[in-house]
Every structure is written in C-alpha cells, then in structure tokens.
Amino acid sequence: MENSNYIIAFTGHRSYDNSADDKLRETITSLHNIGARHFRVGMAEGFDMAAAEMVMELMSEDNSITLEAFIPWPEFEKHLSDRDTQRYHKILSCCTEQHFASEEYNKGVFHKRNDMLIAGCDYLIAWWDGSSSGTGYTVKQARKGRIKIINLYPSPQMKLQL
C-alpha cells in the first residue's frame, strides 16, 4: 500500500562503523518504494549522519522527499569533529525543516530531542546493539508508541522488526 504520509525516523549509535550501509540504503529505498517521503534525523555523528546522507542521495532523484533535522540545542555542532561538522552543515543545507529541543544544553535535552524525533512516526530505522543508551531509550519509546521498528544491527537477540 502506497502512503506518502509515512514518517520515517532514524536512531543509532555514534560508534556506527558503516557496516550496515547496504541494509540501510535498501531499507530507505524499500520505504520510499511504498510511498515514504518524510524522513527525520537527530543529527548526531555516526548512524544519524549516515542515514541522512542516504536520504540526501534519494532527494537528488525525487524532489518530493523532505528531511527534517531534530537538533538537541543550537550549539550542538561545537562538540563534533571537523569532519563531522562539515557533514553536519551539508546535511542541514538539504533539510526542509530544523527543530531544536532546547535553546541550550541541559540534562534531559537528548531525551527530549529523541521524543520529538519519533512523535507521530510510522517507522523507526535503528542501529541498536541492545545497550542502555540514547538509542535504547528511543527504541523503547517507539515500542511504547507502537511505531514499527527496523533494527539493522547484526545481532540475533534484536528481533524488533514489527
């Protein structure tokens, strides 16, 4: 069933090593093929940026795709490496919208960003190793919200596809 109203969000570890790039690209393409056009990214290094860059590739072929950036606070980028800062700005330049969880850093800013990221989503594409982490928090919240979860992490205990 084709539905251009599907909202797809991404969550994953900052330590992402690009090992799931083929699966990630295939998943994004499959969701696009059933009509998904709205994608959301949390803008962290690692999995988030890799996913956003793949959506950007697809945007070059289909101008109906939107990419929204969910950023913890306006100066978030200052903790990124030089390489990731360049990636961050390139991704932002392609985003149709930017949302900030807070005006400044605070203890709960990442959870708030993650809650905003998945609010109203239909699918969450994750790269989650099962650990207690921000990614784990987001997956847990998505489960509570009955969001379909596709976990690309190569671990047999992670049977999350719904």
N, C-alpha and C positions, 0 to 999 in steps of 0.2 A: 504494500500500500504506500503510495507516494504522499508525503506530507512535508511541505516546505516550511511548516511551522515548528518542526523539531528543533530543539535547542540542545546542543552538544557542548559539554564542558570537559576540560582536561585537568587531571591532577596526577602528580607523580613526584618521585624523589629528585632532589637536586643532584644526586650522585648518578643520575641516568647516564649510561655509557653508550647510547645509540644502538644497543643490541636488538631492540625491538622495532627499529625504524621500518623494516619491511612490513611487519604486522600493523604498525601504526598507520602507515600510508594506506595499506589495504583496508583497514577499518574505517578511516576517514573517507576513502573512496566509496566503500560499500554504503555508508550512511548517506553520502552525497547522492549515490545512485537511487536511494529510496526517497530522496527529496530534501534531505537536511541541508539547510542553507545558513543557519545561525550557529556560530561557534564562539566559545568563551575560553579565555586563558588567564591564569593567575600571574603570569609574567615573571615567575621565578626561573633561575637558571636550571639547566638540566631538562627534564621531561617537558615542562611547560613551554620553554622556548623551542624545543624540537617540534612539538606539536603545532605551535603557532606558525613556524616556518613551513610546515607541510600544508597547512591551511592556506598560507600565502601563495604557495605554488598553485593550488587549486583556484584561488581567486584570480590568477592571471588567465585562467581559462573560462571562468564563469563569474561575471560581474554581479550576479545576484547574491553572492555569498557575503555575509557580514562576519567580522571578527571583533569581539569586544574584549577589552583589557580590563581586568579586575586587579587593581594595584593596592597593596596594603596602605601606603601613605605616599604623598608626593615626592619625597626624597629617598624613596626605597632604592632607587638605582645606585645610590652612592656606595652601597656595600658590594656591588658587583665588580668583577674583574674588568679590565679594559676591554677584553674581547667580548664579554657578555654585555657590557654597556653598549657597545656598537650594535650587537644583535638586538638588544632591548629597544634602542631607538629605531632601528629598521622595522621591527615588529610594530611599534607604536605608530609609525608613519603609515602603516597599512590598516590600522584599526579604525573601525567606523565609530566606535564609542570608547570612552575611558571612564572608569568608575573607581573612586578611592574609598577604601573602608574607613579611613580616618584622616584627619588633617596632619597628624603627627604620629610617631611611633608610640605604641602603648602595649601593655602585656597581652591583651586579647585581640590585637589587630589582625593577626593571621587567621584566627578562627572566624572573625567577622568577615574578612575577605573571602574565605572559603565558603561560608554560609551564603554570602551574596552571589558567589560564582555558581552555586548549584540551585539557587532558588528558581523554581519553575522549569528546571531542566528535564529533558526526557531521557538523555543518556549521559553517563559519566564514563569517559575513557580514562583508565588509570594505569599507572605503572607502580604497583604497590607490592612490597615484599612481605607484608603481614605485620610489620613493626608498628609500635605505638609511635605515631608521628603526625605531622600535619596532614599528610596524605591519608594515613589511617583514620584520622578524625573525619576527613572529608568523605571517605568511603562509608564510614559508619553513619554519618548524617544522610548520605544518599540512600543507604539501605532503609533508614527510618522514613524517608520521604518516598520510598518505593520507586526510586529512579533506577532505570536499567543500568547495570554496571558491566563494563567490559574491561577486565583486568588483563593487561598484556604481559605482566611479569611472569617469567617462565618457572612457576612453582606449582607443583601438583596440589598443594593444600589450598590454593587460591581458586576455588570453584565459585566465582562470583557472577559469571555470565547468566543473566536472567532472561 
